[in-house]
Amino acid sequence: MKDDSERIERLLVLLLLEAMKNSSQKEKAWKLNQAGFSNIDISELLDTSPAVIATYIYSRKKKKLKKK
């Protein structure tokens, strides 16, 4: 059963990434983060390092706080 749920999760990620193919890597990282993926998972999906993803997420959250 676990294999099926992992396949479904990967399929959903592929669909999300396909829908966002014209978006920046930062935007993709943010959306995947909002969907509950870890920085490590996101970095593997976007072929980058977890540190880069952490920087994207941190800068986005910091920007949101400044707007308030």
Biopython code that builds the backbone (N, CA, C, O; Angstrom):
import numpy as np
from Bio.PDB.StructureBuilder import StructureBuilder

atoms = [
    (1, "MET", "N", (0.821, -1.197, 0.000)),
    (1, "MET", "CA", (0.000, 0.000, 0.000)),
    (1, "MET", "C", (0.865, 1.262, 0.000)),
    (1, "MET", "O", (0.521, 2.256, -0.639)),
    (2, "LYS", "N", (1.983, 1.215, 0.717)),
    (2, "LYS", "CA", (2.857, 2.378, 0.788)),
    (2, "LYS", "C", (3.384, 2.742, -0.603)),
    (2, "LYS", "O", (3.497, 3.924, -0.930)),
    (3, "ASP", "N", (3.704, 1.743, -1.416)),
    (3, "ASP", "CA", (4.206, 2.013, -2.764)),
    (3, "ASP", "C", (3.166, 2.755, -3.595)),
    (3, "ASP", "O", (3.510, 3.660, -4.357)),
    (4, "ASP", "N", (1.903, 2.381, -3.455)),
    (4, "ASP", "CA", (0.840, 3.055, -4.199)),
    (4, "ASP", "C", (0.728, 4.524, -3.795)),
    (4, "ASP", "O", (0.587, 5.392, -4.656)),
    (5, "SER", "N", (0.789, 4.805, -2.513)),
    (5, "SER", "CA", (0.666, 6.191, -2.064)),
    (5, "SER", "C", (1.871, 7.012, -2.511)),
    (5, "SER", "O", (1.730, 8.193, -2.827)),
    (6, "GLU", "N", (3.050, 6.404, -2.539)),
    (6, "GLU", "CA", (4.239, 7.108, -3.016)),
    (6, "GLU", "C", (4.119, 7.414, -4.503)),
    (6, "GLU", "O", (4.511, 8.494, -4.945)),
    (7, "ARG", "N", (3.588, 6.484, -5.273)),
    (7, "ARG", "CA", (3.384, 6.706, -6.706)),
    (7, "ARG", "C", (2.385, 7.837, -6.942)),
    (7, "ARG", "O", (2.590, 8.702, -7.793)),
    (8, "ILE", "N", (1.318, 7.809, -6.181)),
    (8, "ILE", "CA", (0.303, 8.857, -6.317)),
    (8, "ILE", "C", (0.912, 10.211, -5.964)),
    (8, "ILE", "O", (0.676, 11.199, -6.659)),
    (9, "GLU", "N", (1.685, 10.258, -4.900)),
    (9, "GLU", "CA", (2.329, 11.506, -4.489)),
    (9, "GLU", "C", (3.256, 12.014, -5.589)),
    (9, "GLU", "O", (3.234, 13.202, -5.913)),
    (10, "ARG", "N", (4.064, 11.139, -6.163)),
    (10, "ARG", "CA", (4.985, 11.536, -7.241)),
    (10, "ARG", "C", (4.216, 12.020, -8.472)),
    (10, "ARG", "O", (4.614, 12.985, -9.125)),
    (11, "LEU", "N", (3.116, 11.343, -8.779)),
    (11, "LEU", "CA", (2.296, 11.749, -9.918)),
    (11, "LEU", "C", (1.717, 13.150, -9.690)),
    (11, "LEU", "O", (1.709, 13.981, -10.598)),
    (12, "LEU", "N", (1.241, 13.397, -8.489)),
    (12, "LEU", "CA", (0.704, 14.718, -8.168)),
    (12, "LEU", "C", (1.783, 15.796, -8.268)),
    (12, "LEU", "O", (1.517, 16.908, -8.725)),
    (13, "VAL", "N", (2.993, 15.463, -7.840)),
    (13, "VAL", "CA", (4.098, 16.419, -7.948)),
    (13, "VAL", "C", (4.391, 16.709, -9.413)),
    (13, "VAL", "O", (4.574, 17.865, -9.797)),
    (14, "LEU", "N", (4.434, 15.667, -10.228)),
    (14, "LEU", "CA", (4.685, 15.866, -11.652)),
    (14, "LEU", "C", (3.613, 16.748, -12.286)),
    (14, "LEU", "O", (3.921, 17.617, -13.102)),
    (15, "LEU", "N", (2.374, 16.526, -11.915)),
    (15, "LEU", "CA", (1.279, 17.347, -12.442)),
    (15, "LEU", "C", (1.426, 18.809, -11.997)),
    (15, "LEU", "O", (1.228, 19.728, -12.791)),
    (16, "LEU", "N", (1.768, 19.008, -10.742)),
    (16, "LEU", "CA", (1.964, 20.359, -10.231)),
    (16, "LEU", "C", (3.109, 21.048, -10.960)),
    (16, "LEU", "O", (2.982, 22.201, -11.371)),
    (17, "LEU", "N", (4.226, 20.344, -11.121)),
    (17, "LEU", "CA", (5.375, 20.932, -11.802)),
    (17, "LEU", "C", (5.065, 21.219, -13.271)),
    (17, "LEU", "O", (5.503, 22.233, -13.814)),
    (18, "GLU", "N", (4.321, 20.337, -13.905)),
    (18, "GLU", "CA", (3.930, 20.564, -15.297)),
    (18, "GLU", "C", (3.035, 21.803, -15.408)),
    (18, "GLU", "O", (3.187, 22.608, -16.326)),
    (19, "ALA", "N", (2.122, 21.941, -14.481)),
    (19, "ALA", "CA", (1.232, 23.109, -14.488)),
    (19, "ALA", "C", (2.011, 24.398, -14.239)),
    (19, "ALA", "O", (1.576, 25.480, -14.635)),
    (20, "MET", "N", (3.159, 24.279, -13.585)),
    (20, "MET", "CA", (3.962, 25.451, -13.245)),
    (20, "MET", "C", (5.219, 25.566, -14.104)),
    (20, "MET", "O", (6.181, 26.221, -13.704)),
    (21, "LYS", "N", (5.222, 24.942, -15.269)),
    (21, "LYS", "CA", (6.453, 24.887, -16.065)),
    (21, "LYS", "C", (6.987, 26.266, -16.446)),
    (21, "LYS", "O", (8.185, 26.403, -16.694)),
    (22, "ASN", "N", (6.152, 27.270, -16.500)),
    (22, "ASN", "CA", (6.612, 28.619, -16.826)),
    (22, "ASN", "C", (6.933, 29.448, -15.589)),
    (22, "ASN", "O", (7.282, 30.623, -15.699)),
    (23, "SER", "N", (6.816, 28.844, -14.423)),
    (23, "SER", "CA", (7.109, 29.537, -13.161)),
    (23, "SER", "C", (8.593, 29.416, -12.830)),
    (23, "SER", "O", (9.286, 28.525, -13.322)),
    (24, "SER", "N", (9.055, 30.312, -12.005)),
    (24, "SER", "CA", (10.453, 30.257, -11.565)),
    (24, "SER", "C", (10.658, 29.097, -10.594)),
    (24, "SER", "O", (9.702, 28.554, -10.040)),
    (25, "GLN", "N", (11.906, 28.736, -10.403)),
    (25, "GLN", "CA", (12.225, 27.677, -9.457)),
    (25, "GLN", "C", (11.813, 28.085, -8.047)),
    (25, "GLN", "O", (11.400, 27.242, -7.251)),
    (26, "LYS", "N", (11.922, 29.364, -7.739)),
    (26, "LYS", "CA", (11.510, 29.857, -6.422)),
    (26, "LYS", "C", (10.019, 29.636, -6.204)),
    (26, "LYS", "O", (9.600, 29.201, -5.131)),
    (27, "GLU", "N", (9.228, 29.933, -7.215)),
    (27, "GLU", "CA", (7.780, 29.763, -7.104)),
    (27, "GLU", "C", (7.414, 28.284, -6.961)),
    (27, "GLU", "O", (6.536, 27.929, -6.176)),
    (28, "LYS", "N", (8.086, 27.436, -7.716)),
    (28, "LYS", "CA", (7.847, 25.994, -7.609)),
    (28, "LYS", "C", (8.183, 25.499, -6.203)),
    (28, "LYS", "O", (7.433, 24.727, -5.605)),
    (29, "ALA", "N", (9.318, 25.958, -5.692)),
    (29, "ALA", "CA", (9.733, 25.557, -4.340)),
    (29, "ALA", "C", (8.698, 25.996, -3.313)),
    (29, "ALA", "O", (8.358, 25.236, -2.406)),
    (30, "TRP", "N", (8.195, 27.225, -3.453)),
    (30, "TRP", "CA", (7.205, 27.744, -2.516)),
    (30, "TRP", "C", (5.929, 26.912, -2.544)),
    (30, "TRP", "O", (5.385, 26.567, -1.495)),
    (31, "LYS", "N", (5.450, 26.588, -3.749)),
    (31, "LYS", "CA", (4.212, 25.809, -3.882)),
    (31, "LYS", "C", (4.383, 24.414, -3.292)),
    (31, "LYS", "O", (3.490, 23.914, -2.608)),
    (32, "LEU", "N", (5.514, 23.792, -3.550)),
    (32, "LEU", "CA", (5.764, 22.459, -2.986)),
    (32, "LEU", "C", (5.866, 22.529, -1.464)),
    (32, "LEU", "O", (5.411, 21.622, -0.767)),
    (33, "ASN", "N", (6.458, 23.597, -0.951)),
    (33, "ASN", "CA", (6.529, 23.794, 0.491)),
    (33, "ASN", "C", (5.137, 23.939, 1.074)),
    (33, "ASN", "O", (4.831, 23.367, 2.120)),
    (34, "GLN", "N", (4.290, 24.708, 0.394)),
    (34, "GLN", "CA", (2.911, 24.890, 0.842)),
    (34, "GLN", "C", (2.133, 23.570, 0.819)),
    (34, "GLN", "O", (1.201, 23.372, 1.598)),
    (35, "ALA", "N", (2.533, 22.676, -0.084)),
    (35, "ALA", "CA", (1.878, 21.368, -0.182)),
    (35, "ALA", "C", (2.398, 20.393, 0.867)),
    (35, "ALA", "O", (1.924, 19.260, 0.952)),
    (36, "GLY", "N", (3.371, 20.828, 1.665)),
    (36, "GLY", "CA", (3.843, 20.005, 2.769)),
    (36, "GLY", "C", (5.123, 19.227, 2.517)),
    (36, "GLY", "O", (5.502, 18.386, 3.333)),
    (37, "PHE", "N", (5.794, 19.489, 1.409)),
    (37, "PHE", "CA", (7.037, 18.790, 1.125)),
    (37, "PHE", "C", (8.185, 19.414, 1.900)),
    (37, "PHE", "O", (8.212, 20.623, 2.128)),
    (38, "SER", "N", (9.126, 18.581, 2.301)),
    (38, "SER", "CA", (10.302, 19.066, 3.028)),
    (38, "SER", "C", (11.289, 19.700, 2.052)),
    (38, "SER", "O", (11.206, 19.493, 0.842)),
    (39, "ASN", "N", (12.216, 20.468, 2.595)),
    (39, "ASN", "CA", (13.240, 21.084, 1.755)),
    (39, "ASN", "C", (14.057, 20.025, 1.016)),
    (39, "ASN", "O", (14.451, 20.231, -0.132)),
    (40, "ILE", "N", (14.306, 18.912, 1.662)),
    (40, "ILE", "CA", (15.067, 17.830, 1.034)),
    (40, "ILE", "C", (14.282, 17.251, -0.137)),
    (40, "ILE", "O", (14.835, 17.052, -1.219)),
    (41, "ASP", "N", (12.999, 16.980, 0.074)),
    (41, "ASP", "CA", (12.159, 16.455, -1.011)),
    (41, "ASP", "C", (12.104, 17.441, -2.179)),
    (41, "ASP", "O", (12.239, 17.050, -3.338)),
    (42, "ILE", "N", (11.907, 18.708, -1.865)),
    (42, "ILE", "CA", (11.811, 19.738, -2.902)),
    (42, "ILE", "C", (13.123, 19.835, -3.671)),
    (42, "ILE", "O", (13.122, 19.943, -4.898)),
    (43, "SER", "N", (14.228, 19.797, -2.960)),
    (43, "SER", "CA", (15.529, 19.911, -3.631)),
    (43, "SER", "C", (15.764, 18.735, -4.576)),
    (43, "SER", "O", (16.349, 18.909, -5.646)),
    (44, "GLU", "N", (15.319, 17.556, -4.197)),
    (44, "GLU", "CA", (15.450, 16.395, -5.080)),
    (44, "GLU", "C", (14.568, 16.553, -6.316)),
    (44, "GLU", "O", (14.985, 16.221, -7.426)),
    (45, "LEU", "N", (13.363, 17.054, -6.128)),
    (45, "LEU", "CA", (12.443, 17.231, -7.254)),
    (45, "LEU", "C", (12.910, 18.313, -8.218)),
    (45, "LEU", "O", (12.710, 18.201, -9.427)),
    (46, "LEU", "N", (13.532, 19.360, -7.683)),
    (46, "LEU", "CA", (13.960, 20.482, -8.515)),
    (46, "LEU", "C", (15.448, 20.423, -8.869)),
    (46, "LEU", "O", (15.986, 21.339, -9.490)),
    (47, "ASP", "N", (16.094, 19.346, -8.469)),
    (47, "ASP", "CA", (17.507, 19.114, -8.789)),
    (47, "ASP", "C", (18.406, 20.260, -8.329)),
    (47, "ASP", "O", (19.152, 20.848, -9.113)),
    (48, "THR", "N", (18.310, 20.554, -7.043)),
    (48, "THR", "CA", (19.148, 21.574, -6.426)),
    (48, "THR", "C", (19.450, 21.143, -4.998)),
    (48, "THR", "O", (19.117, 20.022, -4.613)),
    (49, "SER", "N", (20.063, 21.992, -4.220)),
    (49, "SER", "CA", (20.415, 21.605, -2.849)),
    (49, "SER", "C", (19.338, 22.059, -1.852)),
    (49, "SER", "O", (18.609, 23.017, -2.107)),
    (50, "PRO", "N", (19.252, 21.362, -0.724)),
    (50, "PRO", "CA", (18.300, 21.780, 0.313)),
    (50, "PRO", "C", (18.580, 23.194, 0.825)),
    (50, "PRO", "O", (17.656, 23.901, 1.226)),
    (51, "ALA", "N", (19.834, 23.605, 0.812)),
    (51, "ALA", "CA", (20.186, 24.954, 1.275)),
    (51, "ALA", "C", (19.584, 26.023, 0.355)),
    (51, "ALA", "O", (19.128, 27.066, 0.823)),
    (52, "VAL", "N", (19.588, 25.758, -0.938)),
    (52, "VAL", "CA", (18.991, 26.708, -1.889)),
    (52, "VAL", "C", (17.496, 26.813, -1.630)),
    (52, "VAL", "O", (16.940, 27.912, -1.624)),
    (53, "ILE", "N", (16.848, 25.684, -1.419)),
    (53, "ILE", "CA", (15.405, 25.680, -1.152)),
    (53, "ILE", "C", (15.112, 26.420, 0.146)),
    (53, "ILE", "O", (14.173, 27.211, 0.219)),
    (54, "ALA", "N", (15.916, 26.160, 1.164)),
    (54, "ALA", "CA", (15.725, 26.843, 2.454)),
    (54, "ALA", "C", (15.837, 28.357, 2.284)),
    (54, "ALA", "O", (15.080, 29.112, 2.895)),
    (55, "THR", "N", (16.774, 28.797, 1.460)),
    (55, "THR", "CA", (16.948, 30.227, 1.193)),
    (55, "THR", "C", (15.724, 30.792, 0.484)),
    (55, "THR", "O", (15.248, 31.871, 0.838)),
    (56, "TYR", "N", (15.206, 30.074, -0.518)),
    (56, "TYR", "CA", (13.999, 30.507, -1.226)),
    (56, "TYR", "C", (12.835, 30.680, -0.250)),
    (56, "TYR", "O", (12.154, 31.706, -0.251)),
    (57, "ILE", "N", (12.621, 29.667, 0.574)),
    (57, "ILE", "CA", (11.483, 29.661, 1.497)),
    (57, "ILE", "C", (11.644, 30.773, 2.542)),
    (57, "ILE", "O", (10.694, 31.495, 2.845)),
    (58, "TYR", "N", (12.842, 30.898, 3.079)),
    (58, "TYR", "CA", (13.102, 31.925, 4.090)),
    (58, "TYR", "C", (12.863, 33.328, 3.524)),
    (58, "TYR", "O", (12.224, 34.167, 4.158)),
    (59, "SER", "N", (13.391, 33.563, 2.314)),
    (59, "SER", "CA", (13.244, 34.903, 1.734)),
    (59, "SER", "C", (11.775, 35.205, 1.429)),
    (59, "SER", "O", (11.340, 36.349, 1.565)),
    (60, "ARG", "N", (11.022, 34.209, 1.024)),
    (60, "ARG", "CA", (9.596, 34.409, 0.732)),
    (60, "ARG", "C", (8.831, 34.734, 2.017)),
    (60, "ARG", "O", (7.996, 35.638, 2.043)),
    (61, "LYS", "N", (9.129, 33.985, 3.081)),
    (61, "LYS", "CA", (8.444, 34.227, 4.363)),
    (61, "LYS", "C", (8.834, 35.589, 4.921)),
    (61, "LYS", "O", (7.998, 36.286, 5.496)),
    (62, "LYS", "N", (10.094, 35.972, 4.756)),
    (62, "LYS", "CA", (10.562, 37.264, 5.242)),
    (62, "LYS", "C", (9.845, 38.398, 4.496)),
    (62, "LYS", "O", (9.452, 39.394, 5.102)),
    (63, "LYS", "N", (9.680, 38.237, 3.185)),
    (63, "LYS", "CA", (8.972, 39.235, 2.374)),
    (63, "LYS", "C", (7.524, 39.382, 2.827)),
    (63, "LYS", "O", (7.003, 40.494, 2.912)),
    (64, "LYS", "N", (6.875, 38.251, 3.119)),
    (64, "LYS", "CA", (5.492, 38.284, 3.567)),
    (64, "LYS", "C", (5.359, 39.031, 4.890)),
    (64, "LYS", "O", (4.406, 39.784, 5.087)),
    (65, "LEU", "N", (6.310, 38.825, 5.793)),
    (65, "LEU", "CA", (6.276, 39.499, 7.087)),
    (65, "LEU", "C", (6.482, 41.006, 6.938)),
    (65, "LEU", "O", (5.886, 41.787, 7.680)),
    (66, "LYS", "N", (7.316, 41.416, 5.990)),
    (66, "LYS", "CA", (7.544, 42.835, 5.770)),
    (66, "LYS", "C", (6.301, 43.539, 5.276)),
    (66, "LYS", "O", (6.077, 44.704, 5.605)),
    (67, "LYS", "N", (5.475, 42.842, 4.479)),
    (67, "LYS", "CA", (4.271, 43.430, 3.928)),
    (67, "LYS", "C", (3.225, 43.732, 4.996)),
    (67, "LYS", "O", (2.381, 44.608, 4.812)),
    (68, "LYS", "N", (3.280, 43.011, 6.104)),
    (68, "LYS", "CA", (2.293, 43.187, 7.185)),
    (68, "LYS", "C", (2.570, 44.390, 7.964)),
    (68, "LYS", "O", (1.844, 44.694, 8.910)),
]
sb = StructureBuilder()
sb.init_structure("model")
sb.init_model(0)
sb.init_chain("A")
sb.init_seg("    ")
for serial, (resi, resn, name, xyz) in enumerate(atoms, 1):
    if name == "N":
        sb.init_residue(resn, " ", resi, " ")
    sb.init_atom(name, np.array(xyz, "f"), 0.0, 1.0, " ", f" {name:<3s}", serial, name[0])
structure = sb.get_structure()
